[in-house]
Amino acid sequence: MSGSVGARITRRSGSSFYYAFRILSREKRRAVFALYAFCRVVDDCVDEPDGEGEAGLERWLAEVRRCYAGRPQTELGRELAETVARFPIPRSCFEDVVAGCRMDVGERRYATWDELRVYCERVASAVGLASIEIFGYEDPATRRYAVELGLALQLTNILRDIAPDLERGRLYLPLEDLGRFAVGEEEIRAQCLHPAPPRSAALSALLAFEADRARQHYAAAAASLPAVDRRSMLAAQIMGAVYRALLEEWERRGHPIGGARVSLSKPRKAWIALRSVPRACWRA
């Protein structure tokens, strides 16, 4: 299992998801590693300096079509073909992920939360909707859980990656929010370059507002998870718990938008995972 290309790519990415997936059965683990490896390679097309950009996105989209036709041409594609043959993942999930990555091509700004939500649903909620088909669920309401959790996770990533995203020419904080708090992009850029205090009260209020939006989606996800599917969604609940802890750590450190990226130690992530198991089982 550990020798699969999907597992290697997921593990190499350093994603916190890797440890949540370890609790799955071998078959489900192989499938979800293939799914997340696909997300990583298409993301690299637009994020890495040597990425293939639009051409790479089109190449992987074509490979997805071949996977559903049973004719993959790559090693990862063969694992994806096995995955979609075994689990009922809609092809639209993969297409949405590619469409979301395409939104990252070039300089990007989002005027409103509604615009940013479309992006988040494509690059994160679509992955959640694909994942629950692998995890298995009974109640259709679990799809809303996947959407809300995806939004929460993506917003958490956005907040702790403001500086590196700006270096790539992207600002994911909605411009309407900047206007509401009277914060200019140059102030954010300056804080990324010189993260040490002082910081304006307006910028602090803006970042607290964005963190609160993420918390609302974590709460919405928890409230929408049907009791019948709590056990099967244990891996997703571990992901949510780890990323919520990341958000809380980011807040505890004063909403940093420059300097070292906020992260959790492996022992702390392991403790969060272990703590999540009895909670999920008890609530089930």
C-alpha positions as a printed NumPy array, in Angstrom:
array([[  0.   ,   0.   ,   0.   ],
       [  2.675,   2.467,   0.999],
       [  4.278,   1.859,  -2.388],
       [  1.345,   3.277,  -4.381],
       [  2.009,   6.517,  -6.227],
       [ -1.012,   8.087,  -4.553],
       [  0.348,   7.332,  -1.091],
       [  3.826,   8.587,  -2.009],
       [  2.518,  11.893,  -3.354],
       [  0.173,  12.436,  -0.4  ],
       [  2.866,  11.6  ,   2.15 ],
       [  5.478,  13.753,   0.391],
       [  3.109,  16.738,   0.404],
       [  3.23 ,  16.816,   4.201],
       [ -0.552,  17.11 ,   4.378],
       [ -2.239,  16.598,   7.743],
       [ -4.767,  14.512,   5.817],
       [ -2.251,  11.678,   5.476],
       [ -2.578,  10.721,   9.137],
       [ -6.375,  10.861,   9.116],
       [ -6.438,   8.487,   6.162],
       [ -4.32 ,   5.892,   7.969],
       [ -7.376,   4.748,   9.946],
       [ -9.16 ,   3.608,   6.775],
       [ -9.235,   0.079,   5.42 ],
       [ -6.539,  -0.769,   2.879],
       [ -8.916,  -0.482,  -0.069],
       [-10.365,   2.862,   1.009],
       [ -6.938,   4.166,   1.92 ],
       [ -5.577,   3.372,  -1.526],
       [ -8.564,   5.084,  -3.138],
       [ -8.421,   8.251,  -1.054],
       [ -4.662,   8.545,  -1.531],
       [ -5.223,   8.402,  -5.301],
       [ -7.873,  11.126,  -5.02 ],
       [ -5.675,  13.45 ,  -2.964],
       [ -2.644,  12.789,  -5.133],
       [ -4.683,  13.899,  -8.124],
       [ -5.615,  17.107,  -6.295],
       [ -1.956,  17.692,  -5.486],
       [ -0.673,  17.23 ,  -9.027],
       [ -3.281,  19.519, -10.576],
       [ -2.633,  22.105,  -7.865],
       [  1.082,  21.909,  -8.639],
       [  0.291,  22.733, -12.273],
       [ -0.611,  26.281, -11.232],
       [  1.362,  26.649,  -7.979],
       [  4.856,  25.418,  -8.789],
       [  7.373,  27.49 , -10.801],
       [  7.856,  24.587, -13.193],
       [  4.148,  23.726, -13.312],
       [  2.533,  23.171, -16.689],
       [ -0.258,  25.69 , -16.102],
       [ -3.302,  25.414, -18.34 ],
       [ -1.687,  22.695, -20.442],
       [ -1.174,  20.534, -17.36 ],
       [ -4.754,  21.046, -16.23 ],
       [ -6.036,  19.972, -19.624],
       [ -3.749,  16.945, -19.622],
       [ -5.044,  15.75 , -16.264],
       [ -8.641,  16.475, -17.214],
       [ -8.16 ,  14.255, -20.254],
       [ -6.673,  11.563, -18.004],
       [ -9.776,  11.743, -15.791],
       [-11.959,  11.082, -18.833],
       [ -9.774,   8.11 , -19.743],
       [-10.018,   6.812, -16.164],
       [-13.805,   6.725, -16.376],
       [-13.503,   4.975, -19.736],
       [-11.091,   2.423, -18.258],
       [ -8.144,   3.552, -20.395],
       [ -5.728,   5.505, -18.119],
       [ -2.248,   6.291, -19.42 ],
       [ -0.363,   7.161, -16.208],
       [  0.509,   5.313, -13.019],
       [ -1.636,   7.665, -10.957],
       [ -4.367,   7.391, -13.573],
       [ -4.421,   3.622, -13.139],
       [ -4.994,   4.069,  -9.398],
       [ -7.718,   6.624, -10.103],
       [ -9.356,   4.258, -12.587],
       [ -9.449,   1.569,  -9.887],
       [-10.952,   4.118,  -7.5  ],
       [-13.785,   5.306,  -9.733],
       [-14.555,   1.716, -10.764],
       [-14.94 ,   0.729,  -7.101],
       [-16.549,   3.852,  -5.63 ],
       [-19.385,   5.979,  -7.118],
       [-17.465,   9.255,  -7.368],
       [-19.132,  11.62 ,  -9.858],
       [-16.747,  12.734, -12.603],
       [-17.926,  16.277, -11.894],
       [-15.928,  16.217,  -8.641],
       [-12.664,  15.903, -10.569],
       [-13.83 ,  18.446, -13.14 ],
       [-14.674,  20.927, -10.388],
       [-11.222,  20.537,  -8.815],
       [ -9.592,  21.303, -12.168],
       [-11.947,  24.256, -12.71 ],
       [-10.974,  25.593,  -9.27 ],
       [ -7.268,  25.285, -10.024],
       [ -7.88 ,  27.068, -13.316],
       [ -9.201,  30.011, -11.27 ],
       [ -5.673,  30.288,  -9.813],
       [ -4.048,  30.949, -13.187],
       [ -2.668,  34.496, -13.23 ],
       [ -3.311,  37.342, -10.788],
       [ -6.439,  36.611,  -8.751],
       [ -8.753,  38.752,  -6.636],
       [-12.281,  38.012,  -5.411],
       [-14.732,  40.871,  -5.124],
       [-17.198,  39.145,  -2.797],
       [-17.543,  36.18 ,  -0.478],
       [-19.976,  34.644,  -2.963],
       [-17.226,  34.663,  -5.614],
       [-14.662,  33.21 ,  -3.22 ],
       [-17.151,  30.552,  -2.107],
       [-17.366,  29.248,  -5.678],
       [-13.588,  28.819,  -5.669],
       [-13.584,  27.105,  -2.26 ],
       [-16.358,  24.725,  -3.247],
       [-14.445,  23.721,  -6.358],
       [-11.033,  23.129,  -4.818],
       [-12.167,  21.801,  -1.422],
       [-15.852,  20.899,  -1.143],
       [-15.654,  18.896,  -4.381],
       [-12.859,  16.855,  -2.796],
       [-15.046,  16.299,   0.244],
       [-17.945,  15.139,  -1.902],
       [-15.628,  12.658,  -3.643],
       [-14.155,  11.504,  -0.324],
       [-17.468,  10.622,   1.294],
       [-18.215,   8.285,  -1.611],
       [-15.079,   6.401,  -0.567],
       [-15.8  ,   6.596,   3.166],
       [-19.372,   5.42 ,   2.631],
       [-22.535,   7.073,   3.967],
       [-26.246,   6.387,   4.359],
       [-27.91 ,   9.78 ,   4.786],
       [-27.809,  12.177,   1.779],
       [-27.514,  15.042,   4.284],
       [-23.881,  13.973,   4.714],
       [-23.206,  15.7  ,   1.4  ],
       [-23.915,  19.04 ,   3.058],
       [-21.426,  18.074,   5.773],
       [-18.793,  17.515,   3.083],
       [-19.484,  20.909,   1.5  ],
       [-19.363,  22.823,   4.789],
       [-16.248,  21.063,   6.028],
       [-14.525,  21.728,   2.712],
       [-15.288,  25.443,   3.043],
       [-13.938,  25.501,   6.609],
       [-10.716,  23.708,   5.676],
       [-10.069,  25.915,   2.66 ],
       [-10.699,  29.117,   4.615],
       [ -8.22 ,  27.92 ,   7.241],
       [ -5.606,  27.35 ,   4.556],
       [ -6.315,  30.77 ,   3.055],
       [ -5.736,  32.523,   6.386],
       [ -2.437,  30.844,   7.208],
       [ -1.133,  31.22 ,   3.634],
       [ -1.836,  34.902,   2.989],
       [  1.85 ,  35.753,   2.498],
       [  2.849,  32.93 ,   0.099],
       [ -0.372,  33.429,  -1.851],
       [  0.409,  37.12 ,  -2.302],
       [  3.845,  36.16 ,  -3.6  ],
       [  2.019,  34.194,  -6.308],
       [ -0.165,  37.203,  -7.094],
       [ -3.254,  35.938,  -5.302],
       [ -5.32 ,  37.513,  -2.548],
       [ -8.21 ,  35.387,  -1.322],
       [ -9.626,  37.816,   1.229],
       [-12.762,  39.232,  -0.45 ],
       [-12.311,  42.83 ,  -1.539],
       [-15.702,  43.694,  -0.064],
       [-14.302,  42.701,   3.345],
       [-11.232,  44.882,   2.865],
       [-13.564,  47.756,   2.067],
       [-15.759,  47.067,   5.089],
       [-12.776,  47.331,   7.435],
       [-10.986,  50.058,   5.47 ],
       [ -7.899,  47.908,   4.889],
       [ -5.855,  48.329,   1.73 ],
       [ -4.004,  45.569,  -0.057],
       [ -0.731,  47.44 ,   0.419],
       [ -1.185,  47.288,   4.192],
       [ -1.592,  43.504,   3.973],
       [  1.445,  43.242,   1.721],
       [  3.525,  45.338,   4.112],
       [  2.493,  43.14 ,   7.035],
       [  3.536,  40.045,   5.07 ],
       [  6.992,  41.536,   4.542],
       [  7.341,  42.854,   8.103],
       [  5.133,  40.682,  10.333],
       [  6.338,  42.116,  13.63 ],
       [  4.017,  44.596,  15.415],
       [  2.62 ,  47.173,  15.186],
       [ -0.49 ,  46.309,  13.211],
       [ -3.543,  48.469,  12.66 ],
       [ -6.73 ,  47.75 ,  14.582],
       [ -8.548,  47.644,  11.247],
       [ -6.38 ,  44.829,   9.907],
       [ -6.7  ,  42.901,  13.162],
       [-10.483,  43.247,  12.98 ],
       [-10.507,  42.063,   9.353],
       [ -8.502,  38.919,  10.175],
       [-10.689,  38.158,  13.189],
       [-13.752,  38.511,  10.943],
       [-12.346,  36.02 ,   8.433],
       [-11.474,  33.563,  11.217],
       [-15.019,  33.809,  12.513],
       [-16.337,  32.929,   9.043],
       [-14.204,  29.779,   9.068],
       [-15.47 ,  28.866,  12.548],
       [-19.053,  29.248,  11.348],
       [-18.436,  26.66 ,   8.648],
       [-16.815,  24.245,  11.1  ],
       [-19.941,  24.63 ,  13.254],
       [-22.239,  24.185,  10.259],
       [-20.384,  21.023,   9.277],
       [-20.686,  19.546,  12.769],
       [-24.373,  20.394,  12.934],
       [-25.131,  18.84 ,   9.544],
       [-23.422,  15.465,  10.063],
       [-26.168,  12.846,  10.525],
       [-25.711,  10.535,  13.513],
       [-25.974,   7.467,  11.293],
       [-22.808,   8.476,   9.405],
       [-20.605,   9.632,  12.28 ],
       [-18.56 ,   6.431,  12.399],
       [-17.986,   6.29 ,   8.643],
       [-16.943,   9.954,   8.621],
       [-14.294,   9.473,  11.323],
       [-11.418,  10.298,   8.947],
       [-13.202,  13.498,   7.906],
       [-13.85 ,  14.403,  11.539],
       [-10.153,  13.954,  12.304],
       [ -9.289,  16.267,   9.403],
       [-11.766,  18.812,  10.699],
       [-10.419,  18.598,  14.253],
       [ -6.808,  19.033,  13.106],
       [ -7.599,  21.995,  10.89 ],
       [ -9.788,  23.631,  13.511],
       [ -6.857,  23.325,  15.91 ],
       [ -4.687,  24.968,  13.227],
       [ -7.147,  27.86 ,  13.023],
       [ -7.162,  28.211,  16.81 ],
       [ -3.357,  28.157,  16.89 ],
       [ -3.254,  30.851,  14.191],
       [ -5.626,  32.96 ,  16.292],
       [ -3.655,  32.286,  19.486],
       [ -0.516,  33.626,  17.792],
       [ -2.327,  36.846,  16.892],
       [ -3.422,  36.135,  13.276],
       [  0.076,  36.183,  11.729],
       [  0.21 ,  36.831,   7.974],
       [  3.953,  36.713,   7.546],
       [  6.893,  34.796,   8.896],
       [  6.831,  31.069,   9.596],
       [  3.716,  29.202,   8.475],
       [  1.556,  28.108,  11.407],
       [  1.563,  24.341,  11.789],
       [  0.998,  21.631,  14.402],
       [  3.546,  19.082,  15.542],
       [  3.083,  15.432,  14.602],
       [  2.499,  14.426,  18.266],
       [ -0.208,  17.074,  18.599],
       [ -1.92 ,  15.924,  15.397],
       [ -1.735,  12.332,  16.624],
       [ -3.285,  13.348,  19.942],
       [ -6.11 ,  15.173,  18.15 ],
       [ -6.745,  12.074,  16.028],
       [ -6.822,   9.773,  19.056],
       [ -9.124,  12.153,  20.902],
       [-11.499,  12.26 ,  17.928],
       [-12.059,   8.481,  17.828],
       [-13.973,   8.009,  21.111],
       [-15.947,  11.2  ,  20.485],
       [-17.116,  10.007,  17.082],
       [-17.994,   6.544,  18.377],
       [-19.79 ,   7.893,  21.442],
       [-21.885,  10.273,  19.384],
       [-22.752,   7.507,  16.949]])
